[in-house]
Amino acid sequence: MLATVELIAYLPVLVAILMAAGFVVANIVGSAIIGPSKAGNVKGISYESGMDPIGSTKRRFNVRFYMMAMTFLVFDVEIIFLYPWAVSFTQLAPNSPEAAVFLGRICFFVGTGVAAYVYAWRKGVFRWE
């Protein structure tokens, strides 16, 4: 009886696994039934960074692809670090010196991200011509 009670606690995990497996199977079967079955000239080639992979393999990519990726990473890392900061900041006393230091550090952190954004803006990273 005790083992049954302990195993029932894992029922939501089992349901989530079954739902995920059902979703995978439904997508594979659905794409096989609904999706186009006729292979064309373009369907088999790979898609590479917004450029057709036809021609020389030594062709240079525009630096804008790399600048946009780096800008995305800057903001992605900022968001990852802002969430735990916000959770721990709410646990500090509102007028304590620790809260002021904590706020100053995160303002510096966000400021560096804003500086990176302004730098990318001035370099013309966000202009796709």
C-alpha atoms as a printed R data frame, in Angstrom:
    type eleno elety resid chain resno      x      y       z
1   ATOM     1    CA   MET     A     1  0.000  0.000   0.000
2   ATOM     2    CA   LEU     A     2  2.820  2.397   0.859
3   ATOM     3    CA   ALA     A     3  4.592  1.759  -2.458
4   ATOM     4    CA   THR     A     4  1.374  2.521  -4.369
5   ATOM     5    CA   VAL     A     5  0.956  5.846  -2.588
6   ATOM     6    CA   GLU     A     6  4.556  6.814  -3.389
7   ATOM     7    CA   LEU     A     7  4.186  5.824  -7.047
8   ATOM     8    CA   ILE     A     8  1.004  7.885  -7.446
9   ATOM     9    CA   ALA     A     9  3.136 10.977  -6.827
10  ATOM    10    CA   TYR     A    10  4.880 10.240 -10.152
11  ATOM    11    CA   LEU     A    11  1.594 10.099 -12.101
12  ATOM    12    CA   PRO     A    12  1.839 13.723 -13.366
13  ATOM    13    CA   VAL     A    13  5.346 12.994 -14.684
14  ATOM    14    CA   LEU     A    14  4.075  9.914 -16.499
15  ATOM    15    CA   VAL     A    15  1.188 11.884 -17.980
16  ATOM    16    CA   ALA     A    16  3.602 14.609 -19.192
17  ATOM    17    CA   ILE     A    17  5.880 12.008 -20.804
18  ATOM    18    CA   LEU     A    18  2.918 10.338 -22.517
19  ATOM    19    CA   MET     A    19  1.642 13.700 -23.769
20  ATOM    20    CA   ALA     A    20  5.086 14.595 -25.153
21  ATOM    21    CA   ALA     A    21  5.406 11.222 -26.883
22  ATOM    22    CA   GLY     A    22  1.895 11.574 -28.305
23  ATOM    23    CA   PHE     A    23  2.727 15.057 -29.583
24  ATOM    24    CA   VAL     A    24  5.851 13.754 -31.328
25  ATOM    25    CA   VAL     A    25  4.008 10.852 -32.945
26  ATOM    26    CA   ALA     A    26  1.103 13.105 -34.009
27  ATOM    27    CA   ASN     A    27  3.498 15.576 -35.651
28  ATOM    28    CA   ILE     A    28  5.395 12.895 -37.539
29  ATOM    29    CA   VAL     A    29  2.232 11.168 -38.749
30  ATOM    30    CA   GLY     A    30  0.526 14.475 -39.522
31  ATOM    31    CA   SER     A    31  3.417 15.783 -41.595
32  ATOM    32    CA   ALA     A    32  3.609 12.501 -43.504
33  ATOM    33    CA   ILE     A    33 -0.116 12.652 -44.306
34  ATOM    34    CA   ILE     A    34 -0.633 16.392 -44.861
35  ATOM    35    CA   GLY     A    35  2.816 17.492 -46.025
36  ATOM    36    CA   PRO     A    36  3.874 17.646 -49.657
37  ATOM    37    CA   SER     A    37  5.265 14.398 -50.936
38  ATOM    38    CA   LYS     A    38  6.697 15.574 -54.234
39  ATOM    39    CA   ALA     A    39 10.404 16.375 -53.979
40  ATOM    40    CA   GLY     A    40 11.430 19.465 -55.883
41  ATOM    41    CA   ASN     A    41 14.747 21.041 -56.747
42  ATOM    42    CA   VAL     A    42 14.797 23.277 -53.687
43  ATOM    43    CA   LYS     A    43 13.361 20.871 -51.121
44  ATOM    44    CA   GLY     A    44 16.510 18.766 -50.762
45  ATOM    45    CA   ILE     A    45 19.078 21.558 -50.327
46  ATOM    46    CA   SER     A    46 20.029 22.885 -46.947
47  ATOM    47    CA   TYR     A    47 19.221 26.393 -45.791
48  ATOM    48    CA   GLU     A    48 22.222 28.353 -44.546
49  ATOM    49    CA   SER     A    49 21.924 31.738 -42.801
50  ATOM    50    CA   GLY     A    50 19.422 33.217 -45.220
51  ATOM    51    CA   MET     A    51 21.586 32.525 -48.264
52  ATOM    52    CA   ASP     A    52 21.146 29.820 -50.878
53  ATOM    53    CA   PRO     A    53 23.993 27.298 -50.596
54  ATOM    54    CA   ILE     A    54 24.611 27.288 -54.333
55  ATOM    55    CA   GLY     A    55 28.036 28.115 -55.714
56  ATOM    56    CA   SER     A    56 31.453 28.166 -54.107
57  ATOM    57    CA   THR     A    57 31.764 26.993 -50.523
58  ATOM    58    CA   LYS     A    58 34.407 29.631 -49.872
59  ATOM    59    CA   ARG     A    59 31.963 32.512 -50.300
60  ATOM    60    CA   ARG     A    60 32.099 35.024 -47.472
61  ATOM    61    CA   PHE     A    61 29.111 35.797 -45.322
62  ATOM    62    CA   ASN     A    62 28.156 39.334 -44.545
63  ATOM    63    CA   VAL     A    63 29.400 40.501 -41.148
64  ATOM    64    CA   ARG     A    64 25.840 41.599 -40.276
65  ATOM    65    CA   PHE     A    65 24.908 37.985 -39.580
66  ATOM    66    CA   TYR     A    66 27.593 37.757 -36.913
67  ATOM    67    CA   MET     A    67 26.856 41.185 -35.443
68  ATOM    68    CA   MET     A    68 23.159 40.348 -35.158
69  ATOM    69    CA   ALA     A    69 23.989 37.031 -33.478
70  ATOM    70    CA   MET     A    70 26.277 38.739 -30.957
71  ATOM    71    CA   THR     A    71 23.644 41.379 -30.211
72  ATOM    72    CA   PHE     A    72 21.092 38.649 -29.628
73  ATOM    73    CA   LEU     A    73 23.484 36.867 -27.266
74  ATOM    74    CA   VAL     A    74 24.105 40.042 -25.265
75  ATOM    75    CA   PHE     A    75 20.406 40.531 -24.612
76  ATOM    76    CA   ASP     A    76 19.764 36.838 -24.115
77  ATOM    77    CA   VAL     A    77 22.397 36.648 -21.381
78  ATOM    78    CA   GLU     A    78 21.015 39.799 -19.787
79  ATOM    79    CA   ILE     A    79 17.531 38.332 -19.544
80  ATOM    80    CA   ILE     A    80 18.905 35.110 -18.087
81  ATOM    81    CA   PHE     A    81 20.638 37.062 -15.317
82  ATOM    82    CA   LEU     A    82 17.814 39.538 -14.678
83  ATOM    83    CA   TYR     A    83 15.266 36.947 -13.591
84  ATOM    84    CA   PRO     A    84 17.170 35.539 -10.586
85  ATOM    85    CA   TRP     A    85 18.239 39.076  -9.677
86  ATOM    86    CA   ALA     A    86 14.600 40.202  -9.548
87  ATOM    87    CA   VAL     A    87 13.640 37.237  -7.396
88  ATOM    88    CA   SER     A    88 16.431 37.829  -4.878
89  ATOM    89    CA   PHE     A    89 15.966 41.627  -4.893
90  ATOM    90    CA   THR     A    90 12.414 41.303  -3.606
91  ATOM    91    CA   GLN     A    91 13.732 39.499  -0.528
92  ATOM    92    CA   LEU     A    92 15.922 42.444   0.584
93  ATOM    93    CA   ALA     A    93 14.744 45.185   2.903
94  ATOM    94    CA   PRO     A    94 13.619 48.189   0.836
95  ATOM    95    CA   ASN     A    95 15.889 50.864   2.384
96  ATOM    96    CA   SER     A    96 18.872 48.738   3.353
97  ATOM    97    CA   PRO     A    97 22.400 49.506   2.103
98  ATOM    98    CA   GLU     A    98 22.571 46.013   0.606
99  ATOM    99    CA   ALA     A    99 19.565 46.829  -1.589
100 ATOM   100    CA   ALA     A   100 21.252 50.015  -2.847
101 ATOM   101    CA   VAL     A   101 24.469 48.142  -3.713
102 ATOM   102    CA   PHE     A   102 22.453 45.372  -5.331
103 ATOM   103    CA   LEU     A   103 20.512 47.909  -7.404
104 ATOM   104    CA   GLY     A   104 23.711 49.708  -8.415
105 ATOM   105    CA   ARG     A   105 25.278 46.498  -9.650
106 ATOM   106    CA   ILE     A   106 22.307 45.573 -11.790
107 ATOM   107    CA   CYS     A   107 22.109 49.116 -13.178
108 ATOM   108    CA   PHE     A   108 25.755 48.778 -14.231
109 ATOM   109    CA   PHE     A   109 24.988 45.396 -15.773
110 ATOM   110    CA   VAL     A   110 21.997 46.698 -17.727
111 ATOM   111    CA   GLY     A   111 23.984 49.796 -18.670
112 ATOM   112    CA   THR     A   112 26.641 47.687 -20.360
113 ATOM   113    CA   GLY     A   113 23.903 45.961 -22.351
114 ATOM   114    CA   VAL     A   114 22.428 49.299 -23.380
115 ATOM   115    CA   ALA     A   115 25.917 50.477 -24.386
116 ATOM   116    CA   ALA     A   116 26.280 47.360 -26.557
117 ATOM   117    CA   TYR     A   117 22.893 48.097 -28.133
118 ATOM   118    CA   VAL     A   118 23.819 51.727 -28.857
119 ATOM   119    CA   TYR     A   119 27.150 50.597 -30.316
120 ATOM   120    CA   ALA     A   120 25.406 48.105 -32.594
121 ATOM   121    CA   TRP     A   121 22.851 50.721 -33.603
122 ATOM   122    CA   ARG     A   122 25.549 53.239 -34.531
123 ATOM   123    CA   LYS     A   123 27.460 50.600 -36.508
124 ATOM   124    CA   GLY     A   124 24.307 49.959 -38.543
125 ATOM   125    CA   VAL     A   125 23.730 46.362 -37.470
126 ATOM   126    CA   PHE     A   126 19.966 46.751 -37.478
127 ATOM   127    CA   ARG     A   127 19.787 48.108 -41.067
128 ATOM   128    CA   TRP     A   128 19.143 45.308 -43.554
129 ATOM   129    CA   GLU     A   129 19.769 46.713 -46.992
